[in-house]
Structure formats: structure tokens, C-alpha cells
């Protein structure tokens, strides 16, 4: 019987390219242990992103490769994950009890940014992470209704707020503190101050990810977030139509100027499928997100359909990821969540490889 060596097992594992990391698990540094006893092999894989939805598929794929090695009679693959804090903007320190902040932005309104943000947060949670969401739209907060939350947050010390909870998400919004129909007639400085207070004066509890649902545009709130909030990465939401893409490019360039990495693009309302006859039609155009991705060298994280169920479920306070956990749209949201978290997990490593003289610290 051929002798099984660590080198042979590593070579076999290198043949499996993890689709979210876009590299093999050895190169990604996720293989944390290989034990060999005769023909029996045990492999321990620790990902840097939550992956409950593909955990078994990944283990099976690696096992199949190992079993093809001559001399291997049995293989066991343990797949888990450990989410770490990643680098943020220079001169900023991470917020206590929050490992990573992901900003969800759009250049214009009406592209489904808030719906995408809440479903992304829920998808990250479903994949195995501890997640919070901050509604940063002071003028038009929507997360309280989308999450079906009523009432006001508690304050145990009279200075800070306890986050509200819904569907295993920790949430905070100005909408929890005011009546739903009360207009916020505030100038820019008051809005940015309110955002900082909602973020810093909330007692977040050991979050792996805090998703921030930004208002549309590139104004005071976005600049405050870029300059004062330790953001690990941003996602741009757009629709395929030219006007939306034009504004999305502005949002992308804003984050680039303030050195916030853009993790990718989400194309919403990419196709309409008729609920009566099944006819598919690109009513807002097609290929816009892909062309923007190629133009700027960033990932297209996913394309979502124009689906009435997404709108109805979110408006009713039970977003699609929890309302229909097995439906196609939910699977797309979860795939977007995995791609986003995987991209973030490699961020510091990729930067260090590009600029080897610069030391990147994971705070």
C-alpha cells in the first residue's frame, strides 16, 4: 500500500478551489490541521467567514479529493469558521463588541437598498454569524417596519441604549425613538451627530458583523460614516438601468476616495418573472451590474429578481430570508452574504500581498 504523506494530502486539497474565496484552501490559509494514521486522514478547516449553507458540501468536496489519493482508506473533514476583526480606515479604532462594519449604500433612492441590507443581515445570521443592523437613514428610517419591531429601546444607565431584537438580529434606528409619521426636520450636523450617537451609544453585544443601512446619495451621512466610523467594507446596491448605474458609480468612487474597500455590487430587480405565465423580461435593462463590475474590477456579488414576494414580505415585517428560508431569492441572499464575508475575510491578506512592506493588523 502506498504511503500517505502530508504533502500528498495538501496537493489533493489544492485541487479544490473554494468558489467564495476563489482560491484553494491551502493558499487561503484555512487548513489548520492534517492528521494521518496509516490510510486514515483527518483534516480540520477553519474558514474566516460563516458558511452554514455550504458546510457539508465543502466537507464532501474536500473528502472526495483526499479519497482519490493512493493509499487513503478513510477521510474525515471538519469544517468550521472563526470570524475575526479586519482592518479599517487609518486613525480609526474598532467599536467595542463589533468585529466588522459593512456599509450598504446606493447612489440613488428606489433601488431596494434597505430591503437588500436587512436580508443581507438576516442571511449572515442564517449562515452562522452574530449580526446587528443600524438604520442610518435619519430622514426615512425603514428598518423598524421591515423587522416588525415596535416599542422603544431600553436604557439601563440613562446614557446608552439596548439594541432591539428581531429574528436573532440586534437592531437600532432613529425610528425606534420617534413616531413613525413624525418628520425629521434636521440640518446636516444634527443628522450626523444622531448617527454617531446611535452607533456609539448602543450596547451592541459581541457582533461579528454590523450592517449599516445608509441613506441614498453621497452627502453628510455617508461622509461621516467614511471619516468617523471604522468601516471594514462597503456594498453598492443598484438596478440595471443606466441612471441607477450612473449614481452607483458615484457612490463607488466616494468610498474609494475615503479608503473604504468596496466588497462588491448587488444588482437588484435584475429580471422580472411573470407570476402568471413565467415570462422573463429585463424591464430595467440587463448586464449593467456585470459591466460595472468589470469596469472597476470589483465583484458582482449577486443579482436579485423583481419579485412581489420580496416586497410584500419585507413590508409586512418578515423579510424573505426568514419568511421563505428555502426559496430561490433567499438562496441568492445567502450566497451574497457568503461572498461578502469571504471577500472581507481575505481583505487584509490580499492587501498585505499587494503591499508586502506594510504591516496589516487585525484589530
N, C-alpha and C positions, 0 to 999 in steps of 0.2 A: 504493500500500500504506500502511495506517495506521501511524503511528509508535508504536513500543512504548516506553513510559516506565516508570520505576521505580514510579511511583505506580499505574499500571495493573496491574503485576505484583503489587504489595503488596495492592491491592484484591482481586485474584483469590485470593491466598493467604489473605486474611482470611475468605474464604468456606469454608475448610476448618477445621472445629473438631476438634482432636485429642481423641479420646474419653477419654484418660487424664488429660490436663491440663484438660479441659473448657473450653477456650478456644482461640481461633485462635493460630497460631504467631507471628504478629506481636505480638499482645498479650502472649504468653508470653515474648517476647524471645529466641526460639530461632533466628530467621532472622539469620544472621551475614554474609550477603553475597548481593548480586544483581548479576550482570553481564549487560549487554545489548550485543549486537553485531548491529545490523540486526534481523533477525527471530529471532535465536538468543538464548536466555535460559539462564543458569546460576544456580542457587540453592543456597546452602550452608545447611543446617540442622544446628544442634548442640543436641541435647536435653540436659537435665540429669539424665536417667535412662537406664539401659540398656534397649535396645529391639530386640534382635536378632530377636525373633519377629515384629515388625511393621515392620521396617526397609524392606522392599521395598513393602509395602502402603502405608506412609506416603508414600514417594517417588512411587509411582504416583498416589496421590490428589492430591498437590500438582501433579504434572506435568499431570494431566488438567485441573485448574483453569487452569493457565498456558496450556496449548494452546488454551483457549477464548478467550483474549484476541485481539482482532483484530490481525493483523499478525505474530503469533508463528508461526514456521515450524518451530522445534525447541526442545525444552526438556530440560535435564538437571538433575536434583535429587540432590544428595549429602546423605545423612542419616547423621550420626554422633552420638556423645554424649560428654560430659565431666562426670564426677561430681565435685561439689565438696563440701567440708565445710559443714555448716549449723549454725545457732545451737543452743546447748544451754542448760541451766539457768544462771541467773545465778551468778556467782562460781566456776563450774567451767570448767576448761580441757580441751580435747580430749586424748585419749590419743595418744601418738606412733604414727604409722603407721596410725591408724584414722580415716577421714574421718567416718563416721556410725555411730552405735549405734542399733539398732532393738530394743526390748524386746518380746517376745511373752509375753503374760500371760493368765491366766484367773482368774475369781473362785473357781472350784472345780475339783477334780480330775476326771478321767474324760471331759473334753470333746475330747480329741485335740490338746491344745496342743503337746506335744513333736513329734508327727507333723507338725503344721502348721508348726512352727518349722523343722524340718530340711528339709522340702520347699520352704518359702519360701526358705531359704538356697540350696538347690540350684537353684531357679528363678531367683533373682537371678544366680547364676553362669551359668546357661544363657542368660540374656539379655545377658551380656557384661560382668558386673561381677566384681571380685575380692572374695571373700566369706569370712568366717570365722563360726564359731558357738561360743558359750560356753554350756556346760551349767551353769546357775546353781542347779540343784536338788541341793543338797549331800546331802540325805537320800535322794533317789531318782534318781540320775543315770541317764539312759537313752540319751543320745546315743552313747556308745561302741558299744552294741549296734546302734542304728539305723544307724550309719555303717559297721558292720562292722570297727571298729578294735580291735586287740589290741596288747598291749605297753605300755610306759611311755615318756613323753616324755623326750627328752634334755635335758641341761643342760650347755652348753658352758663356762660360767663358774662353775658351782656356786651361782649365785644366781637365775638366771632359767631359764624353761622354753621349749623349742622346741615350737611347736604341732604336733600330729599332723595328718596329711593323709589325706583320703579324697575321691574324686570331685571333685578340684580345690577342696575346702573346707579351710581351716585350722580346726582344732578343739581345744578344751581342755575338760576335765571332771575333776572330782574322781574320777570313775570310772576314769580312766587311772592314778591313783596308789594305788588300793586294790583289793582283791579284790572281784569282783562281788557276792559274798554277804556281805561284811563290813558290818554295820550301823553307821551314823554316829550314835553316841550323844553328840551335842554340844549344848551350850546355845547360845542365840541369838548372843551375842557371838563365839563361835568360828566359827559359820557365816558371819556377816557378814565376819569377818576373812579367812576362807578364800576367800570370793567376791572380795574386793578383791585378794587375792594372785593368784588365778587370772587375774583381768583384767589387773592392772598388771604382774605378773611374767612374763607370756608375751610372747615376741618376735614379735608379730604383724607380718606383712610387707605393708606398703602396701595395706591393705584399703580398699575403697570402702564396704563395709558389714560391720558385726559384728552378727550376730543373737544376742540373748541369750534363751535358753530359761529363763524364770523358773519357780520352783515355783508351784503354785496358791495363791491367797489374797492377803491384804494385810498380811502380817506383817513381821518384821525384814528379811528378804532384799529384799523389794520396797521398803521404806522406805530401806534402804541404797543400793539402786540409784538411787532417785529423788533422794537427797540427796548422794551422793558420786560417782556415775558420770555422765559427761556424755552423757546420752541425747538423741538428736535427735527420737525419736518412739516411740510405743508402738502395738501392735496388740492388740486384745482378741479372744480366741477363745471362742466359746460354742456351745451347741447350741440348738435352737428351744424346748426345754421351759422352762416358767416358772421352775423352781428355778434352772436354769443362768443364765437371763437376770437373775434377781434378784441373783445373785452377780457376774455380769459387770458390772452397773451399779455395784456397789461398787468393782470394780477400775477402772472408768472414772473414777469420782469421785475415787479416790485419786490417779490421775495428774493430773487436773485441779487438785487442791489443791496438788500439788508442782510445778505449771507444766511438766509434760511433755506435749507435744501428743499427742493420740490421733489416729493417722493413719487409723484405721478399724476395722471389725469384720469378723471372719471367722466365718461360721456353718458349723459342722461338722455332719456327719450330718444334713443338712437333709432328705434324702429317701432312702428305701430302694427300690432297684430289684431285684426278684427275678431271680436269675441263671437260674432255670428257665423262668419264663413271661413275664418282663418287666413284671410288675405293679408300679406305683409306689405307694408308701404313705408318708405323713408320720408315721412311728411316734413321733417325738418332738415332734409338733406342727408348725405351719407359720407363717411370717410373723413369727416372733419377732425375728430379726435385723433385718429391714426396719423393724419398728415401733420397735425400739431406736434404729436409725439415724435415723429421722425424729424421734423424741422428743428426741434430744440433738444433732441437726444434724451428725452425722458420717457418713462414707461406709460403706456396706456393700461391702467390698472383693470379696466373693465368697461363694458357698455351695457347699459340698462334699457329695457324696453319701456315704451309709453304704455303703462298698464293701469287700468282704472282701479284695480285691487290695491295697488300701492298707495294711490291717493286716498281711497276710502278707508283703508286700514289705518293709515297714519292720522287722518283727520279724526278718526274715532278713538284715538288714544291707545291703539295697539298696533305698532308698526309691523310691517310684513315679516321681518325676521322672527318675531315671536308669534304673530298671527298665523303664519303658514310656514313653519320651520322646514318643510320638505319641498316647497315649491321652487320653481326654476329661478325666480327673482331672488329668493333667499340664498340659493346656492351661488348666485353671482355676487351678492353682497359678501358672503363668507369668503369667496375667492378673492375679492378685492381686499378684504381685511387681511387675509394671509399674505397677499402680495405686498401690501403696505407695511405690515410688521416685519416681513422678511427683508424688504428693502431697507428699513430702518436698522435692522439688526446688523447689516453689512456696512452701514454708512461710515462708521469710524474706521473700519478695516480698509474700505476702498479709498478713503481719504489718505490714510497713512501710506497705502501702497503708491498713490499718486505723488505724494509729497513725503518721501521717506525720512527727511531730516526733521520733520515736525512731529512732535510727540502729541498724540491724541490721548486724552484722559477720559475714561468713562466715570462720570461723577456718580 
